[in-house]
């Protein structure tokens, strides 16, 4: 069975990440990994650990967004018996468990500001005290690798992330690009996952017809590698055919052609929404976004409104925002929406995307 702990792909983007992993593995410096959900940030953290001198030590992985704030301090630092209700015995925290190893803190930006302050104190001193303990703090030797799917600078500006904590974590910064920015990796990933799941389920190795592969490479993959992995597993599990054709692709990747009356009705609905924006001075958020989230507006209808407005705006994003009553501060929110839900490709607005996606370097 293929080794699951690999960074698959030969694109320039993937090779650059691979080089950054090798650099990070040669030191004990803190690492901040950023990238959208599903791009493989945890795999990058695992590769850093297993390539480092700490490989014989433990790798403790925690999801900071998945632990209530009331429990996070106890889980990180441990606690002593009787320190709070239900503390019936001493408990060794994750940081102690990772002594001489690595702790991977995923979604670190989702921690409360209070917990960020507690973590910052530990990063500054390296001293650890269990919750409820009156003993002198102890020292632990642990490497911190953190990750977030948020833009750290935006999170700082919005008050979600402490700037001093960002400075502490951001010694080495690895950006894992979304799958749509490294489409040449898709055939390699498909083949690798197909082999992995074929061996796991005892099924024949899948092949993908050229036209189906073209559709896979053209799709935006809002869920990134995780979504692609699930799609390939679905192909193997269903086992309908050893040759994946366009007809086998999920509808979001290869939508079925709608009958003419349906298309006509959809166009009428798009015109109705656009008229609502103009005649009642509605905003994109009230006329399109909120009904879409309530499932009263379909993806095709939302796409139709945006593309009609884009055409009427003559490819000028400022005019589009004016038509939709989108203020400057909501530009990234709009781009995140169209990308996350696959409404239109953010590449439709290339200059704006380049500005909104500026990383820590400010590019």
C-alpha positions as CSV (number, residue, x, y, z in Angstrom):
1,X,0.0,0.0,0.0
2,X,1.4,3.5,-0.8
3,X,2.9,5.4,2.1
4,X,0.1,7.9,3.0
5,X,2.7,10.4,4.5
6,X,3.8,12.0,1.3
7,X,3.5,15.4,-0.5
8,X,2.1,14.3,-3.8
9,X,2.7,16.3,-7.0
10,X,5.4,17.7,-9.2
11,X,4.2,21.2,-9.8
12,X,6.4,24.2,-9.0
13,X,4.1,25.2,-6.1
14,X,4.4,21.7,-4.6
15,X,8.1,21.5,-5.1
16,X,8.5,24.9,-3.3
17,X,6.5,23.6,-0.3
18,X,8.7,20.5,-0.3
19,X,11.8,22.6,-0.2
20,X,10.3,24.6,2.7
21,X,9.6,21.4,4.6
22,X,13.2,20.3,4.2
23,X,14.4,23.7,5.5
24,X,12.1,23.5,8.5
25,X,13.1,19.9,9.3
26,X,16.8,21.0,9.8
27,X,15.9,23.2,12.8
28,X,13.8,23.4,15.9
29,X,12.4,26.8,14.9
30,X,8.6,27.4,15.2
31,X,6.7,27.0,12.0
32,X,3.4,28.7,10.9
33,X,1.6,26.8,8.1
34,X,-1.2,28.7,6.3
35,X,-3.6,27.7,3.6
36,X,-7.2,26.9,2.9
37,X,-9.0,24.0,4.6
38,X,-8.2,20.7,2.9
39,X,-4.9,21.7,1.3
40,X,-2.8,19.3,3.5
41,X,-1.4,21.5,6.3
42,X,-1.4,18.5,8.7
43,X,0.6,16.4,6.2
44,X,3.1,19.2,6.0
45,X,3.4,19.3,9.8
46,X,3.9,15.5,9.9
47,X,6.6,15.6,7.3
48,X,8.4,18.4,9.2
49,X,8.4,16.3,12.4
50,X,9.4,13.0,10.8
51,X,12.2,14.7,8.9
52,X,13.6,16.4,12.0
53,X,15.8,15.2,14.9
54,X,12.7,15.0,17.0
55,X,11.3,12.1,14.9
56,X,11.9,9.7,17.8
57,X,9.8,11.9,20.1
58,X,6.1,12.2,20.0
59,X,4.0,14.2,17.6
60,X,0.9,15.5,19.4
61,X,-1.8,16.9,17.1
62,X,-4.6,19.1,18.5
63,X,-7.4,21.0,16.8
64,X,-7.8,24.2,18.7
65,X,-11.2,24.9,17.2
66,X,-12.5,21.5,18.4
67,X,-11.8,22.0,22.1
68,X,-14.0,24.3,24.3
69,X,-12.1,27.1,25.8
70,X,-13.0,25.8,29.3
71,X,-11.1,22.6,28.6
72,X,-8.2,23.8,26.4
73,X,-6.0,25.0,29.3
74,X,-6.4,21.7,31.1
75,X,-5.7,19.7,27.9
76,X,-2.7,21.8,27.0
77,X,-1.0,22.2,30.3
78,X,-2.5,19.3,32.3
79,X,-4.2,19.6,35.8
80,X,-3.8,18.2,39.3
81,X,-6.4,16.2,41.2
82,X,-9.1,18.4,42.7
83,X,-8.3,21.5,40.6
84,X,-11.9,21.6,39.3
85,X,-15.0,19.5,39.3
86,X,-14.5,16.0,37.8
87,X,-10.6,16.3,38.2
88,X,-10.4,13.0,40.0
89,X,-6.7,12.4,39.2
90,X,-3.6,14.2,37.9
91,X,-3.6,14.7,34.2
92,X,-0.6,15.1,31.9
93,X,-1.3,17.8,29.3
94,X,-0.5,17.7,25.6
95,X,2.6,19.8,26.0
96,X,4.1,17.4,28.5
97,X,3.2,14.5,26.2
98,X,5.1,16.1,23.4
99,X,8.3,16.6,25.5
100,X,11.3,16.2,23.2
101,X,8.9,16.0,20.3
102,X,6.5,18.2,18.4
103,X,3.1,19.6,19.0
104,X,1.0,20.5,16.0
105,X,-1.6,23.1,16.9
106,X,-4.1,23.2,14.0
107,X,-6.5,26.2,13.7
108,X,-4.5,28.1,16.3
109,X,-6.4,31.3,15.2
110,X,-9.6,29.9,16.6
111,X,-8.4,30.0,20.2
112,X,-9.9,32.7,22.4
113,X,-7.8,35.8,23.0
114,X,-7.5,34.6,26.7
115,X,-6.0,31.3,25.7
116,X,-3.8,33.0,23.1
117,X,-2.4,35.0,26.0
118,X,-1.8,31.9,28.1
119,X,0.0,30.2,25.1
120,X,2.1,33.3,24.5
121,X,3.4,33.2,28.1
122,X,4.4,29.6,27.6
123,X,6.2,30.4,24.3
124,X,8.1,33.2,26.0
125,X,9.3,31.3,29.0
126,X,9.0,27.6,28.1
127,X,7.7,27.0,31.6
128,X,4.7,24.9,32.2
129,X,2.4,24.7,35.3
130,X,-0.5,22.3,35.5
131,X,-3.9,23.9,36.2
132,X,-4.4,24.0,40.0
133,X,-0.8,23.2,40.8
134,X,1.2,25.1,43.5
135,X,4.5,23.6,42.5
136,X,7.2,25.6,40.7
137,X,6.8,25.6,36.9
138,X,8.7,22.9,35.0
139,X,10.5,23.2,31.7
140,X,9.4,21.1,28.6
141,X,11.4,20.7,25.4
142,X,8.8,20.9,22.7
143,X,8.7,22.3,19.2
144,X,5.6,24.2,18.1
145,X,4.1,23.9,14.6
146,X,0.9,25.9,14.2
147,X,-1.5,26.2,11.3
148,X,-4.5,28.3,10.4
149,X,-6.8,28.6,7.4
150,X,-7.2,32.3,8.0
151,X,-5.0,35.1,6.6
152,X,-3.0,35.9,9.8
153,X,-2.6,39.6,9.0
154,X,-6.4,40.0,8.4
155,X,-7.1,38.0,11.6
156,X,-4.8,40.4,13.5
157,X,-6.6,43.5,12.0
158,X,-9.9,42.0,12.9
159,X,-8.8,41.4,16.5
160,X,-9.1,37.6,16.2
161,X,-5.4,36.9,16.6
162,X,-2.9,38.6,18.9
163,X,-0.1,40.3,16.9
164,X,2.5,39.3,19.5
165,X,1.5,35.7,19.2
166,X,1.7,35.8,15.5
167,X,5.3,37.2,15.8
168,X,6.2,34.3,18.1
169,X,4.8,31.6,15.9
170,X,5.9,33.0,12.5
171,X,9.6,32.2,12.6
172,X,9.3,30.0,9.5
173,X,6.2,30.4,7.3
174,X,5.0,27.8,4.9
175,X,2.1,28.7,2.6
176,X,0.3,25.6,1.1
177,X,-1.4,26.8,-2.1
178,X,-5.0,25.7,-3.0
179,X,-5.4,22.8,-5.4
180,X,-6.8,25.2,-8.1
181,X,-3.4,26.9,-8.2
182,X,-1.5,23.6,-8.9
183,X,-3.9,21.9,-11.3
184,X,-1.0,19.9,-12.9
185,X,-0.9,17.9,-9.6
186,X,-4.4,16.6,-10.1
187,X,-3.7,13.7,-12.4
188,X,-0.9,12.5,-10.1
189,X,-3.1,12.9,-7.0
190,X,-6.0,11.0,-8.7
191,X,-3.7,8.1,-9.7
192,X,-2.1,8.0,-6.2
193,X,-5.5,8.0,-4.4
194,X,-6.9,5.5,-6.8
195,X,-4.0,3.1,-6.1
196,X,-4.4,3.7,-2.3
197,X,-8.1,3.0,-2.2
198,X,-8.0,0.1,-4.7
199,X,-5.5,-1.7,-2.4
200,X,-7.5,-0.8,0.7
201,X,-10.8,-2.1,-0.7
202,X,-9.4,-4.9,-2.9
203,X,-10.8,-3.3,-6.0
204,X,-9.3,-2.9,-9.5
205,X,-7.2,0.2,-10.0
206,X,-9.3,2.9,-11.6
207,X,-8.5,4.7,-14.8
208,X,-9.9,8.1,-15.8
209,X,-11.0,8.9,-19.3
210,X,-9.3,11.9,-20.8
211,X,-12.5,14.0,-21.0
212,X,-13.3,13.2,-17.4
213,X,-9.8,14.2,-16.3
214,X,-10.2,17.5,-18.2
215,X,-13.3,18.2,-16.1
216,X,-11.4,17.3,-12.9
217,X,-8.6,19.6,-13.8
218,X,-11.0,22.4,-14.7
219,X,-13.0,22.2,-11.5
220,X,-12.2,24.8,-8.8
221,X,-12.0,22.3,-5.9
222,X,-13.3,24.5,-3.0
223,X,-12.5,21.6,-0.6
224,X,-9.0,21.2,-2.1
225,X,-7.1,17.9,-1.8
226,X,-9.4,16.6,0.9
227,X,-12.4,16.9,-1.5
228,X,-10.5,15.3,-4.4
229,X,-9.5,12.4,-2.1
230,X,-13.1,11.8,-1.1
231,X,-14.2,11.9,-4.8
232,X,-11.7,9.3,-5.8
233,X,-12.6,7.1,-2.8
234,X,-16.3,7.3,-3.9
235,X,-15.3,6.1,-7.4
236,X,-13.5,3.1,-5.9
237,X,-16.2,2.2,-3.3
238,X,-19.1,2.4,-5.8
239,X,-17.2,0.2,-8.1
240,X,-19.5,0.9,-11.0
241,X,-16.7,0.8,-13.6
242,X,-13.0,0.6,-13.8
243,X,-13.0,3.5,-16.3
244,X,-14.3,6.8,-14.9
245,X,-16.1,8.8,-17.5
246,X,-17.8,12.2,-17.4
247,X,-21.1,10.5,-16.6
248,X,-19.5,9.1,-13.4
249,X,-18.4,12.5,-12.1
250,X,-20.4,14.3,-9.3
251,X,-22.8,16.8,-10.5
252,X,-20.9,19.7,-9.0
253,X,-17.9,18.8,-11.3
254,X,-19.8,17.9,-14.4
255,X,-23.4,19.3,-14.1
256,X,-26.1,17.6,-16.1
257,X,-27.5,19.7,-18.9
258,X,-30.8,21.2,-17.8
259,X,-33.9,21.0,-20.1
260,X,-34.7,24.1,-22.0
261,X,-37.8,25.1,-19.9
262,X,-35.6,24.9,-16.8
263,X,-32.9,27.1,-18.3
264,X,-35.6,29.6,-19.4
265,X,-37.0,29.6,-15.8
266,X,-33.5,30.1,-14.4
267,X,-32.9,33.1,-16.7
268,X,-36.2,34.6,-15.6
269,X,-35.2,34.2,-11.9
270,X,-31.9,35.8,-12.6
271,X,-33.6,38.8,-14.2
272,X,-35.9,39.0,-11.3
273,X,-33.0,39.1,-8.8
274,X,-31.1,41.7,-10.8
275,X,-34.2,43.9,-11.0
276,X,-34.6,43.6,-7.3
277,X,-31.1,44.8,-6.9
278,X,-31.8,47.9,-9.1
279,X,-35.3,48.8,-8.3
280,X,-35.2,48.3,-4.5
281,X,-31.5,49.2,-4.1
282,X,-30.9,45.9,-2.4
283,X,-27.5,44.6,-1.6
284,X,-25.8,41.4,-2.8
285,X,-26.0,40.1,0.8
286,X,-29.7,40.6,1.2
287,X,-30.8,39.7,-2.4
288,X,-28.5,36.8,-3.2
289,X,-26.3,35.7,-0.3
290,X,-28.9,35.3,2.4
291,X,-31.5,33.5,0.1
292,X,-28.7,31.3,-1.2
293,X,-27.7,30.3,2.4
294,X,-31.4,29.6,3.1
295,X,-31.6,27.5,-0.1
296,X,-34.1,29.9,-1.7
297,X,-31.6,30.8,-4.4
298,X,-29.7,28.1,-6.3
299,X,-26.1,28.1,-7.2
300,X,-26.9,28.5,-10.9
301,X,-29.1,31.5,-10.1
302,X,-26.4,33.1,-8.0
303,X,-23.9,32.5,-10.7
304,X,-26.3,34.0,-13.3
305,X,-26.7,37.2,-11.3
306,X,-23.0,37.6,-10.7
307,X,-22.0,36.9,-14.3
308,X,-24.8,39.2,-15.7
309,X,-23.6,42.0,-13.3
310,X,-20.0,41.4,-14.4
311,X,-21.0,41.6,-18.0
312,X,-23.0,44.8,-17.4
313,X,-20.0,46.2,-15.4
314,X,-17.7,45.6,-18.5
315,X,-15.3,43.6,-16.4
316,X,-14.8,46.4,-13.9
317,X,-14.8,45.0,-10.3
318,X,-15.4,48.4,-8.8
319,X,-18.6,48.8,-10.9
320,X,-19.6,45.3,-9.9
321,X,-19.2,46.1,-6.2
322,X,-21.1,49.3,-6.7
323,X,-24.0,47.5,-8.3
324,X,-24.1,44.9,-5.5
325,X,-23.5,47.6,-2.8
326,X,-20.4,45.8,-1.6
327,X,-18.2,48.0,0.5
328,X,-14.4,47.7,0.4
329,X,-14.3,45.8,3.7
330,X,-16.5,43.1,2.2
331,X,-14.5,42.4,-0.9
332,X,-12.7,39.4,0.5
333,X,-16.0,38.1,2.0
334,X,-17.5,38.2,-1.5
335,X,-14.5,36.4,-3.0
336,X,-14.5,33.8,-0.2
337,X,-18.2,33.2,-0.8
338,X,-17.9,32.6,-4.6
339,X,-14.9,30.3,-4.1
340,X,-16.2,28.3,-1.1
341,X,-19.6,27.5,-2.7
342,X,-18.2,27.1,-6.3
343,X,-20.5,29.8,-7.6
344,X,-18.0,31.3,-10.0
345,X,-14.2,31.1,-10.2
346,X,-12.5,33.8,-8.2
347,X,-10.1,33.9,-11.2
348,X,-12.9,35.8,-13.0
349,X,-11.6,38.8,-11.0
350,X,-7.8,38.2,-11.3
351,X,-6.4,41.5,-10.1
352,X,-8.7,41.6,-7.1
353,X,-7.9,38.1,-6.2
354,X,-4.2,38.8,-6.3
355,X,-4.6,41.8,-4.0
356,X,-7.0,40.0,-1.6
357,X,-4.7,36.9,-1.3
358,X,-1.6,38.9,-0.3
359,X,0.3,36.8,2.2
360,X,2.4,37.8,5.2
361,X,4.9,39.5,2.9
362,X,2.1,41.8,1.8
363,X,2.4,40.8,-1.9
